[in-house]
Amino acid sequence: MKKDILVLGAGMVGVCTALALRQRGHAVVLVDRQAPGRETSYGNAGIIQREAVQPYAFPREWMAVLRVITRQGNDVHYHPEALASLLPTLARYWRESAPGRYADTVTAYSALIRHCLTEHERLITLAGAQDLVSKSGWLQAYRRQLPFEQAARAATAVAQEHGLDCRILDNAGIAAAEPALLHGTLAGAIHWRDPWTIADPGELVNRYVRLYEREGGIIRRGDATTLKQQGSGWTVTTDDGPLTASDAVVALGPWAPALTKPLGYRFPLFVKRGYHLHYAAEPMPKLPLLDAENGLMLAPMTRGLRLTTGAEFAHHEAPQTPVQLQRAERYASELVRLGAPVETTPWLGARPCVADMRPIVGRAPRHPGLWFNFGHAHQGFTLGPVTARLIAELMDGETAYIDPRPYDPGRFARL
């Protein structure tokens, strides 16, 4: 039976969800307060990360934790005033990162990641977005020999277990793979060859949006947090007046708690903020490169060389504190001829993270017609089409192509 459906949130996850439902014949309205793809879906490193079978775990070594607390390194920054409210969720994140629990999470997470290229490829072809795609992978680089050797062994083991293609490069191999890098800085790198990279992540979302509209989908500006149960359906306020539908999908990423908490759902969700800035690098690198020891990613984009940072633990709407970006600029200039900044103000976004490192995908436990699809952490751009297909199959009462139980919202029923 075809339904009227509201999809709330127009990032990669929401757009793909609306598109998947529209392609199945449902009447779909996509609702967001601004144009699609302008938040986290725009600001990432532009990689469809087929190799990301292991989500980011909380460090279990106390020296690593102490390094974060004392603000050594550049991969993590935090606002002290935010930690009190974050501590219960971070404690659960730490507990879920224990070896036994984490192994189960990797099994569930890799089941999603396994489908990211095939699900994106179908949409990229339909959307005519092949011009945005490169299939050359990216580099995970190290400056010191010992960390490089340790990472190379770990990467080789992961690649063998999950059927991935990675190549271990010494300094000479890096120079051959990426001539734009300044020579002599790096001890070695892991070349992950399966992932695809996108020259403009926001534009890929826009291409998917245009495909959705060509197939009859509707977009409206509105405040998703006005969603209310009305009779047997749901209503939301838009600039064009109220809209009502039998079903609603919450795909609001880091803004999801503003809607779910008033409905009585207490998910262990937190945000990791991140920054980026573009530079007029010359010559421009061909491949994205992670400086793994200094918490920065360099990604060649249409607008310039995008410099992205690691994680900042802070209240979602707190003012910018781009100290990681300032340090990253210094480290990046040791790797490439960075050039002048393209923008005057850094971009700031937030990654919606769940303490057990799995997205929340499925039927709301206590509200008929309400569905959740959020909490993708660092991989919303990668997994948008994957969980969109999953939730569309669940909403149509089909046998899902992936076992949906590890991502079901009901796993947090006690909360």
C-alpha positions in Angstrom: 0.0 0.0 0.0 1.4 3.4 -1.0 1.7 6.0 1.8 2.0 9.7 2.4 5.4 10.2 4.1 7.3 13.1 5.6 11.0 12.8 5.7 12.6 15.3 8.1 16.1 16.4 7.4 17.7 17.0 4.0 21.3 15.9 4.5 22.7 12.8 2.7 20.7 10.4 4.9 17.4 12.3 4.6 17.7 12.9 0.8 18.5 9.3 0.1 15.7 8.2 2.4 13.2 10.4 0.5 14.5 9.2 -2.8 14.3 5.5 -1.9 10.7 5.9 -0.7 9.7 8.0 -3.8 11.3 5.3 -6.1 8.9 2.8 -4.4 5.9 4.9 -5.4 5.1 6.6 -2.1 4.1 10.3 -1.9 7.0 11.9 -0.2 7.7 15.4 1.1 11.3 16.2 2.3 11.3 18.9 5.0 14.3 21.0 6.2 14.8 24.5 7.5 17.3 25.2 4.7 18.5 24.0 1.3 19.5 20.3 1.2 23.0 19.2 1.9 24.4 22.3 3.5 25.3 20.9 6.9 27.4 17.8 7.8 26.8 16.3 4.3 28.6 19.3 2.8 31.5 19.5 5.2 33.0 16.1 5.2 36.2 14.8 3.5 34.2 13.6 0.5 35.1 9.9 0.7 32.7 7.0 0.3 34.6 4.9 2.8 34.3 1.3 1.7 37.3 0.5 4.0 35.6 1.9 7.1 34.5 -1.4 8.5 35.6 -0.5 12.0 33.9 2.5 13.6 35.8 4.9 15.7 36.1 3.4 19.2 36.8 5.1 22.5 40.5 4.6 23.3 40.9 1.8 25.9 44.6 2.6 26.7 44.8 5.0 29.6 47.8 6.8 28.2 45.7 7.6 25.1 42.9 8.9 27.3 45.3 11.0 29.4 46.7 12.4 26.2 43.2 13.7 25.3 42.5 15.0 28.8 45.7 17.0 28.8 45.1 18.2 25.3 48.2 16.7 23.8 47.9 16.1 20.1 45.5 17.5 17.6 43.0 14.7 16.9 40.6 15.6 19.8 39.6 18.9 21.4 37.0 19.5 24.0 35.1 22.2 25.9 35.4 21.6 29.7 31.9 23.0 30.3 30.3 20.4 28.0 31.9 17.4 29.6 29.6 17.2 32.6 26.5 16.6 30.4 28.5 14.3 28.0 30.0 12.1 30.7 27.2 9.5 31.0 27.1 9.0 27.3 30.8 8.9 26.9 31.0 6.4 29.7 28.7 4.2 27.8 30.8 4.8 24.6 33.8 3.6 26.6 32.0 0.5 27.8 30.7 -0.3 24.3 34.3 -0.1 23.0 35.5 -3.0 25.2 36.9 -5.8 22.9 34.0 -8.2 23.1 31.3 -5.7 22.6 33.3 -3.9 19.9 33.7 -7.1 17.9 29.9 -7.4 17.7 29.7 -3.8 16.6 32.3 -4.3 13.9 30.2 -7.2 12.6 27.1 -5.1 12.4 28.8 -2.0 11.1 30.7 -3.8 8.3 27.4 -5.3 7.2 26.3 -1.8 6.3 29.7 -0.6 4.9 29.8 -3.6 2.6 27.0 -2.1 0.5 28.1 1.6 0.3 29.7 1.5 -3.2 26.9 -0.5 -4.9 24.1 1.7 -3.4 25.9 4.9 -4.2 26.8 3.7 -7.7 23.2 3.1 -8.6 22.2 6.7 -7.5 25.3 8.3 -9.1 24.4 6.7 -12.4 20.7 7.7 -12.2 21.7 11.3 -11.1 24.3 11.7 -13.8 27.0 12.5 -11.1 29.9 10.5 -12.6 31.9 13.6 -13.2 32.2 14.1 -9.4 33.7 10.7 -8.7 37.2 9.4 -8.5 38.0 5.7 -7.9 41.6 6.0 -6.8 41.2 5.7 -3.0 43.0 7.7 -0.3 46.2 7.7 1.8 46.5 7.0 5.5 49.9 8.5 6.2 52.4 8.5 9.1 55.4 10.6 9.9 57.1 8.2 12.3 58.3 4.7 11.4 57.0 2.8 14.4 53.3 4.0 14.2 53.4 3.4 10.5 54.6 -0.2 10.9 52.0 -0.9 13.5 49.2 0.7 11.4 50.4 -1.2 8.3 50.1 -4.5 10.1 46.6 -3.7 11.4 45.5 -2.5 8.0 46.7 -5.6 6.3 44.8 -7.8 8.8 41.6 -5.8 8.3 42.0 -5.9 4.5 42.4 -9.7 4.6 39.4 -10.2 6.9 37.0 -8.0 5.0 38.2 -8.5 1.4 39.6 -5.0 1.0 42.4 -3.7 -1.2 45.2 -1.8 0.5 48.8 -1.3 -0.4 51.6 -0.4 1.9 53.8 2.4 0.6 57.2 3.5 1.9 58.5 7.0 1.3 59.4 6.3 -2.3 56.0 4.8 -2.9 54.3 7.8 -1.5 56.3 10.1 -3.8 55.2 8.0 -6.8 51.6 7.9 -5.8 51.3 11.6 -4.9 53.9 13.9 -6.5 52.4 17.0 -5.0 53.6 16.1 -1.5 56.8 17.6 -0.2 59.3 14.8 0.0 60.9 13.4 3.1 58.2 14.2 5.7 56.4 10.9 5.8 57.7 7.5 6.8 55.0 5.6 5.0 51.3 5.3 4.1 48.5 2.9 3.6 46.8 3.3 0.3 43.2 2.3 0.7 42.2 1.6 -2.9 38.5 0.6 -2.7 37.0 3.9 -1.6 35.6 6.5 -4.0 36.2 10.2 -3.5 33.9 13.0 -4.4 35.1 16.4 -5.7 32.1 18.3 -4.1 30.1 16.4 -1.4 27.4 19.0 -1.3 27.0 18.9 -5.1 26.5 15.1 -5.0 23.7 15.6 -2.5 22.2 18.2 -4.9 22.4 15.8 -7.8 20.5 13.2 -5.7 17.9 16.0 -4.8 17.4 16.8 -8.5 16.9 13.1 -9.2 14.3 13.0 -6.4 12.5 16.0 -7.8 12.5 14.5 -11.3 10.8 11.4 -9.9 8.1 13.5 -8.4 9.4 14.1 -4.9 8.5 17.4 -3.1 10.7 19.6 -1.0 9.4 22.1 1.6 11.2 24.5 3.9 10.1 24.0 7.5 11.0 23.4 11.1 11.1 19.6 11.6 10.9 20.0 15.4 7.3 21.1 15.0 6.4 17.5 14.2 3.3 16.4 16.1 1.1 13.4 16.2 -2.3 14.2 14.7 -5.0 11.5 14.8 -3.5 8.4 13.1 -0.8 10.4 11.3 1.8 13.2 11.7 1.8 16.9 10.9 4.7 19.4 10.5 4.7 23.1 10.0 6.3 24.5 6.8 6.6 27.9 5.1 3.7 26.8 2.9 1.5 25.8 5.8 1.0 22.5 7.8 1.6 19.2 6.1 0.1 15.9 7.3 1.1 12.3 6.4 0.5 8.8 7.7 4.2 8.3 8.4 7.2 10.4 9.2 10.9 9.6 9.1 13.3 11.5 11.4 16.6 11.9 9.6 17.9 14.9 11.4 21.4 13.8 12.3 22.7 15.9 15.3 19.4 17.7 15.5 17.3 14.5 16.1 17.3 14.8 20.0 15.3 18.1 19.7 12.5 16.1 18.3 12.9 12.7 19.9 13.4 13.8 23.5 10.0 15.5 23.8 8.5 12.3 22.5 10.1 10.4 25.4 13.2 8.8 23.7 16.5 9.1 25.5 19.0 7.8 23.0 22.7 7.9 24.0 23.5 10.4 21.2 26.3 12.9 21.3 28.0 15.1 18.7 31.6 15.4 17.5 32.1 18.7 15.9 34.6 19.3 13.1 36.0 22.2 11.0 37.2 22.7 7.5 38.7 25.4 5.3 39.8 25.4 1.6 43.2 26.5 0.4 44.5 27.4 -3.1 47.1 24.7 -3.0 49.5 24.5 -6.0 50.1 21.9 -7.1 46.9 20.2 -6.0 47.2 16.7 -4.6 45.4 13.9 -6.5 44.4 11.8 -3.5 42.9 12.7 -0.1 45.5 12.2 2.7 45.1 11.6 6.4 47.9 12.8 8.5 47.1 10.2 11.1 49.4 11.4 13.8 48.2 15.0 13.6 44.5 14.7 13.3 43.9 16.3 9.9 42.7 15.3 6.4 43.7 17.0 3.2 41.1 16.4 0.4 41.3 17.9 -3.1 37.9 19.5 -3.9 36.4 21.7 -6.6 36.8 24.7 -4.3 40.4 24.0 -3.4 42.3 21.7 -1.0 39.9 21.0 1.9 41.7 20.8 5.3 39.4 19.0 7.8 40.0 18.4 11.5 39.3 15.6 14.0 36.7 15.6 16.8 35.7 18.4 19.0 33.5 17.5 22.0 31.3 20.5 22.7 27.7 21.6 22.9 26.2 21.5 19.4 25.5 25.2 19.2 28.5 26.5 21.1 30.7 29.2 19.4 33.5 28.2 17.2 36.9 27.3 18.7 38.9 26.3 15.7 42.2 25.6 17.5 42.5 22.3 15.8 42.3 23.9 12.4 45.0 26.4 13.3 47.4 23.6 14.3 46.3 21.6 11.3 47.2 24.4 9.0 50.8 24.4 10.3 51.1 20.6 10.0 49.6 20.6 6.5 52.1 23.2 5.3 54.8 20.7 6.1 53.2 18.3 3.6 52.0 20.4 0.7 52.3 24.0 -0.6 49.1 24.9 1.0 48.5 28.3 -0.5 46.1 31.0 0.8 42.8 30.3 2.4 39.8 30.5 0.0 37.3 31.5 2.7 37.7 33.9 5.6 35.7 31.9 8.1 36.0 28.1 8.8 33.0 25.8 8.2 31.8 24.1 11.4 29.6 21.0 11.5 28.5 18.2 13.8 28.7 14.4 13.5 25.7 12.6 15.2 27.3 9.7 17.2 25.6 6.9 19.1 27.4 5.4 22.1 27.3 1.9 20.7 28.6 3.2 17.3 25.7 1.9 15.3 23.1 4.1 13.6 19.5 4.2 14.8 17.4 2.8 12.0 13.8 1.5 12.2 10.4 1.9 13.7 9.9 4.1 16.7 9.0 1.8 19.6 6.1 3.8 21.0 4.7 5.8 18.1 2.9 4.2 15.2 3.9 5.7 11.8 7.2 7.2 13.2 10.5 6.0 12.0 14.1 6.8 12.8 17.2 7.0 10.5 20.0 8.9 12.2 23.2 8.5 14.3 25.6 7.7 11.5 28.6 9.4 13.2 31.5 9.9 10.7 29.8 7.9 7.9 26.5 9.6 7.1 27.9 10.5 3.7 29.0 6.9 3.1 26.0 5.2 4.5 23.1 7.5 3.3 21.9 5.2 0.5 22.6 2.1 2.5 20.3 2.8 5.5 17.8 4.6 3.1 17.2 1.3 1.4 17.1 -0.6 4.7 14.4 1.7 6.2 12.4 1.8 2.9 12.3 -2.0 3.0 11.2 -2.0 6.6 8.5 0.6 6.0 7.1 -1.6 3.1 7.1 -4.7 5.3 9.7 -6.5 3.2 12.5 -8.8 4.3 15.4 -6.4 4.6 18.5 -7.0 2.6 20.6 -6.5 5.8 19.6 -7.9 9.2 18.0 -4.8 10.8 18.2 -5.9 14.4 21.6 -4.4 15.3 20.3 -0.9 14.4 16.8 -1.1 15.7 15.8 1.8 18.0 14.2 -0.7 20.4 17.7 -1.7 21.7 17.5 1.4 23.8 14.1 0.7 25.2 15.3 0.9 28.9 16.3 4.5 28.2 
